[in-house]
Amino acid sequence: MTLGVFLAVLGAALLHAAWNALIKQGGDKLSSVLVMTLVQGSLGAVLATTMPWPAAEVWPWLIASGLLHAAYKLFLLNAYEHGDLSRVYPLARGTAPFLVLLAGALLLSDTLKTLEIVGVVVLVGGILTMAHGVFGSGESRRMLPFALGSALATAGYSLVDGLGARISGDAAMYVAWLFALDLAILFPATCLIYRRMPLPRTARGWVRGSTAALASYGAYAVAVWAMTVAPIALVTALRETSILFAVLIGWLAFGERMSRGKAAAAGLILLGVALTRL
């Protein structure tokens, strides 16, 4: 991975943490996520009309991606019903890079250097350490199936989107269509599951969701592009440094407590990132 791609992925991780912080600020996370999906899906649909039509072999990847992205959001929302953001998010996101690394070793032709593999493992270790409280602090474990379901969906769409974008030959076109399909799948599924259309009733809710949508779109567009020019497992792992950014935002902006455990986990994450660059 070149330095330029490395820095771009770290920038995408910061954007990812930023939109999660915006969603966290909202009182109704479901309505915020729906606005985000509506805005980025509409933006994707508009941009898609200005780009070439996807080839036939790309559509199975796009449809699978739309389903996995919708599943990821639904699993994550249900996990948040039973656990704190600072526990659910690291567990859901931190498991995915390790799953991608294992699947990539079996399914992909990407090759990683020894230090890159060690760096991914250390990075995942730091992320999972950040989530240890669910096992040791008496927190509800009802969130675990949903958090792990979210992790499986994340690993799935990371592999699907990395390969699909490579097959399409146009990362920007691929991302535009996947967000449009995400909207087409998630919106009716949510209305069917919750038997209502839980959109915000205030301008603030729409502004928050729309801002999160732009950050989310930009972050994932960069990540998908990076997966076309660098190993998918490595990009996926580096994206999860968003957890470190989220912890720093929580500490500096929201006044959340920075415990020794969180600081130690943050150190492991930084070490993992550094190892991938040696």
C-alpha positions in Angstrom: 0.0 0.0 0.0 1.4 3.4 -1.0 1.6 6.3 1.4 -1.1 8.2 -0.6 -3.6 5.3 -0.3 -2.6 4.8 3.4 -3.4 8.5 4.2 -6.6 8.4 2.1 -7.9 5.4 4.1 -7.0 7.1 7.4 -8.9 10.1 6.2 -11.9 7.9 5.4 -11.7 6.4 8.9 -11.9 9.9 10.4 -15.0 10.7 8.3 -16.5 7.4 9.3 -16.0 8.3 13.0 -17.4 11.8 12.4 -20.7 10.5 10.9 -21.1 8.0 13.8 -20.6 10.9 16.2 -23.4 12.8 14.5 -25.7 9.8 14.7 -24.8 9.4 18.3 -25.8 13.0 19.1 -29.3 12.4 17.7 -32.1 11.3 20.0 -33.6 8.8 17.5 -30.8 6.9 15.9 -33.2 5.0 13.6 -34.6 8.2 12.1 -31.0 9.6 11.7 -29.8 6.4 9.9 -32.9 6.5 7.6 -32.2 10.1 6.6 -28.6 9.3 6.0 -29.6 6.3 3.8 -32.2 8.4 2.0 -29.7 11.3 1.2 -26.8 9.1 0.2 -29.0 6.8 -1.8 -30.6 9.7 -3.6 -27.1 11.2 -4.3 -25.9 7.8 -5.6 -28.9 7.5 -7.9 -28.3 11.0 -9.3 -24.6 10.4 -9.9 -25.3 7.0 -11.4 -27.3 8.6 -14.2 -24.2 10.5 -15.3 -22.1 7.3 -15.4 -21.9 4.3 -17.6 -24.4 1.5 -17.0 -22.9 -1.4 -15.0 -22.0 -4.5 -17.0 -24.1 -7.6 -16.5 -21.4 -9.3 -14.4 -21.3 -6.4 -11.9 -25.1 -6.6 -11.0 -24.8 -9.7 -8.8 -22.1 -8.0 -6.7 -24.2 -4.8 -6.5 -27.3 -6.6 -5.4 -25.4 -8.6 -2.8 -23.8 -5.4 -1.6 -27.1 -3.6 -1.2 -28.5 -6.5 0.9 -25.4 -6.7 3.1 -25.3 -2.9 3.7 -29.0 -3.0 4.7 -28.4 -6.0 7.0 -25.4 -4.2 8.6 -27.5 -1.2 9.5 -30.4 -3.2 10.9 -28.1 -5.4 13.0 -26.3 -2.3 14.3 -29.5 -0.5 15.2 -30.7 -3.5 17.2 -27.4 -3.9 18.9 -27.6 -0.2 20.0 -30.9 -1.0 21.6 -29.1 -3.3 24.1 -25.6 -1.9 24.4 -23.6 1.3 24.6 -22.0 2.8 21.5 -18.5 2.5 23.0 -19.0 -1.2 23.4 -21.2 -2.2 20.4 -19.2 -0.2 17.8 -15.7 -1.7 18.6 -17.1 -5.2 18.7 -19.1 -4.9 15.5 -16.3 -3.2 13.6 -13.3 -4.8 15.2 -14.3 -8.4 14.3 -14.8 -7.7 10.6 -11.1 -7.1 9.6 -10.1 -10.5 11.1 -12.9 -12.2 9.3 -11.8 -10.5 6.0 -8.2 -11.5 6.6 -9.2 -15.2 7.1 -11.6 -15.1 4.1 -9.0 -13.3 2.0 -6.4 -15.9 2.7 -8.7 -18.5 1.2 -10.5 -16.7 -1.5 -8.4 -13.8 -2.8 -5.1 -13.5 -4.7 -4.0 -10.5 -2.6 -0.7 -10.9 -0.8 0.2 -9.3 2.5 3.7 -8.9 3.9 4.4 -10.6 7.3 4.5 -7.3 9.1 1.2 -6.2 7.5 -0.4 -9.4 8.8 1.0 -8.9 12.2 -0.2 -5.3 12.1 -3.7 -6.4 11.2 -3.8 -8.9 14.0 -2.5 -6.3 16.6 -5.0 -3.7 15.2 -7.9 -6.1 15.7 -6.6 -7.0 19.1 -6.6 -3.4 20.1 -10.1 -2.9 18.8 -11.5 -5.9 20.6 -9.8 -4.8 23.8 -11.7 -1.6 23.5 -14.9 -3.7 23.6 -13.9 -5.9 26.5 -16.4 -4.2 28.9 -19.3 -6.1 27.6 -17.8 -9.3 29.1 -16.3 -7.8 32.3 -18.5 -4.9 33.4 -21.9 -6.5 33.8 -23.3 -5.0 30.6 -26.1 -6.7 28.7 -25.0 -9.5 26.5 -28.2 -9.4 24.5 -26.4 -7.1 22.1 -23.8 -9.7 21.2 -25.8 -11.6 18.4 -26.7 -8.3 16.8 -23.1 -6.9 17.1 -21.6 -10.1 15.6 -24.3 -10.1 12.9 -23.2 -6.6 12.0 -19.6 -7.7 12.0 -20.4 -10.6 9.6 -22.3 -8.2 7.3 -19.4 -5.7 7.4 -16.9 -8.5 6.5 -19.3 -9.6 3.7 -19.8 -6.2 2.1 -16.1 -5.4 2.4 -15.2 -8.5 0.3 -18.1 -8.1 -2.1 -17.5 -4.4 -2.7 -13.7 -4.8 -3.1 -14.2 -7.6 -5.7 -17.2 -6.0 -7.3 -15.4 -2.6 -7.8 -12.4 -4.4 -9.3 -14.7 -6.2 -11.7 -16.6 -3.1 -12.6 -13.4 -1.1 -13.3 -15.0 2.1 -12.0 -15.1 2.5 -8.2 -17.1 5.8 -8.4 -19.9 4.2 -10.6 -19.9 1.1 -8.3 -20.4 3.2 -5.1 -23.1 5.3 -6.7 -25.2 2.2 -7.6 -24.6 0.4 -4.3 -25.9 3.3 -2.2 -28.9 3.6 -4.5 -29.6 -0.1 -4.0 -29.0 0.2 -0.3 -31.8 2.8 -0.2 -34.1 0.7 -2.3 -33.7 -2.3 0.1 -33.3 -0.7 3.5 -36.2 1.9 3.3 -39.0 -0.6 2.6 -37.5 -3.2 4.9 -37.4 -0.7 7.8 -41.0 0.4 7.2 -42.1 -3.3 7.1 -40.2 -4.2 10.3 -41.2 -1.2 12.4 -44.6 -0.7 10.7 -44.0 3.0 10.4 -41.8 5.5 8.5 -39.6 6.8 11.4 -38.3 10.0 9.8 -37.4 13.1 11.9 -39.9 15.8 12.5 -37.5 18.6 13.0 -35.1 20.5 10.7 -32.2 19.6 13.0 -32.8 15.9 12.5 -32.7 16.3 8.7 -29.6 18.4 8.8 -27.8 16.0 11.1 -28.7 13.0 9.0 -27.9 14.8 5.7 -24.4 15.8 7.0 -23.8 12.2 8.2 -24.8 11.0 4.7 -22.2 13.2 3.0 -19.5 12.1 5.4 -20.5 8.4 5.0 -20.6 8.6 1.2 -17.2 10.2 1.0 -15.7 7.8 3.5 -16.9 4.7 1.7 -16.1 6.0 -1.8 -12.5 6.4 -0.7 -12.5 3.0 0.9 -13.9 1.2 -2.2 -11.4 3.0 -4.4 -8.6 1.9 -2.1 -9.7 -1.7 -2.3 -9.2 -1.6 -6.0 -5.5 -0.6 -5.7 -4.5 -2.2 -2.4 -5.2 -5.5 -0.5 -8.8 -5.7 0.7 -7.9 -7.1 4.1 -5.4 -4.3 4.7 -7.8 -1.6 3.7 -10.6 -3.1 5.8 -8.3 -3.2 8.9 -7.1 0.4 8.5 -10.7 1.6 8.1 -11.4 0.4 11.6 -9.0 3.0 13.0 -12.2 4.9 13.0 -12.8 3.4 16.4 -9.7 5.2 17.7 -11.0 8.5 16.2 -14.4 7.9 17.7 -12.9 7.4 21.1 -10.9 10.6 20.8 -14.0 12.5 19.6 -16.0 11.1 22.6 -13.2 12.2 25.0 -12.5 15.6 23.6 -15.9 16.7 22.3 -18.4 14.8 24.5 -16.4 14.6 27.7 -16.5 10.8 27.9 -14.1 9.2 30.4 -10.7 8.0 29.1 -9.9 5.0 31.2 -6.6 3.2 31.3 -8.1 0.3 29.4 -9.3 2.6 26.6 -5.8 4.3 26.5 -4.1 0.9 26.3 -6.4 -0.3 23.5 -5.8 2.9 21.6 -2.0 2.3 21.9 -2.5 -1.2 20.4 -4.5 0.3 17.5 -1.7 2.8 16.8 0.9 0.0 17.0 -1.1 -2.0 14.5 -1.3 0.9 12.1 2.4 1.6 12.4 3.3 -2.1 11.7 1.4 -2.0 8.5 3.6 0.8 7.3 7.0 -0.8 8.2 
